[in-house]
Amino acid sequence: MTATTYYAETADRQLSEAQRILDRHITSSATGRCMECGTLGPCHKRENAVVIFSRTLRLPRRQPGVTRPELVGARRVCEPESSYGFG
């Protein structure tokens, strides 16, 4: 049981660090560059963080609007009313 607990603590630590990297290394919708390091995105740090999540079969937290889609003219689209008469 100790090994399992140790692994879980290590995995949680790695996931926390990977989340911090994903939160900082964001590919801009307008320029296509990483907003942290300026390289054409996604940068290698972000890609490495994504690998950590994929190996643990977990999903990172998302923050809507962080890529600043308004810079390329994107706008929120509301769902149209149902044309089937159910709502």
N, C-alpha and C positions, 0 to 999 in steps of 0.2 A: 504494500500500500504506500509506503514512503516514496518509492520511485514514481508512482502515479501522481502523488501530490507534488513532487518535485517537478515532474514534467508539466503539470498544469500551471504551476507558478511560472515556470520558464516560458511556456506558451503564452500566458497572459502578459508577461513582460514584453515579449516579442510583438504581440498584437498591439499593445499600447504604443510601443515605439513606431510600429508600422503605421498606425493611425495618425500619429503626430506628423510623420513624413507625408502621408497623403494629404493632411490638412494644410501643409505648407507648400508642397510641390504640386501646384494645380496648373493644368494646361489652359491658357486663356482661349476663350472662344474667338476673340478678335485677332490675336496675333499668332496663335498656335504655339506659343512659347511658354515654358514653365515660368510661372510668376515669381518663383523663388530664385532660381539660378539662371534664368534667361536662355537656356538652351531650347532648341526646337523640341517640343514635347511629344509625348511624355518622356521626361528625363529618366536616366538610369536609376536614380534614387527612388522615384515613384514606381518604376517597373519592379524593382526589388521588393518594395513594400507590398505590391499587388501579389507577388509570388508567395509571400508569407501568408497572406489571407487565403490564397487558393490552396495551399498545402494544409491548412487547418480547416478547410471547408466552411469558413466563416465569411460574412460580408462586412465591409467597412461601413461606418456611419456616413451618411450623405448629408451635405449642407446645400440645400437648393439655392441657386443663384450665385454660388461662389465663383463660377467661371466667368461671370459678368456677361451673360448672353445679350444684354441690352446694347452692348458695344457693336454688335453685328446686326442690330435691328430686330432681334427676336422679341416676341411679345407673348404674354400669356394668352392662351386660347381657352375659352370656356367651352364645356361640352354642350352641343346643341340639344334642344329639347327632343324627346323621343318622338319619332314620326309614326310610332305604332300605337299611340294613344294609351300607353301604360303609365303616364306620369306627367 
